């Protein structure tokens, strides 16, 4: 399978929706992605997490990552993994539709590219 969307390297994304928490539209979590030779890595911080890190792989227009982050609310360390489908937005940016498990239940989040 071949990727139809460009590399995520150096791109930044903001969370626009999540089943795990309410997203603060004025200060959402922001993710920075790096990509090279099929590997994905990066970090994030924002309204509900003090910081987080992820690492994974990309196959065509799908990524798989393992993540760890620390919750702002109580300092709890959360770990997990999930897959994201990469989509093209109407404006030409990239959207990440993230499917993962947290707190023992399936979750869904959507992040959209922050224009450069």
C-alpha positions, 0 to 999 in steps of 0.5 A, a space after each residue: 500500500 502506498 501513501 496518498 497523503 504527504 508526510 506528517 514530518 514537522 506538521 502540527 495538529 490541534 484536537 477538535 473533538 474527543 470522546 475522552 474529554 471536553 476539548 477547550 476550543 481556545 486552548 486545545 491539545 496541540 500535537 507535533 509529528 515527525 516522520 521518517 522511513 515509516 517511523 512516526 514520533 512526537 509530542 503533545 500538550 494542552 488543556 487536559 495533559 501537561 505533556 505526552 509523547 508518542 512513537 509508532 509507524 505509518 503504513 499508507 494513510 494509516 498510523 499506529 502509535 503507542 502513547 504516554 501522557 500525564 493528566 493535568 487534573 491529578 497527575 495520573 500517567 496514562 498509557 495506550 495505543 491506537 490507530 489513526 486514519 489520515 484524511 484530507 480536509 476540504 481546505 487541503 490540510 490533513 485530519 487525523 481520525 484517532 481510534 484508541 482504547 483508554 480507561 478500558 473502553 474504545 475512544 475516538 478523537 479528531 485532530 486537524 492540521 494547524 496551517 503553517 
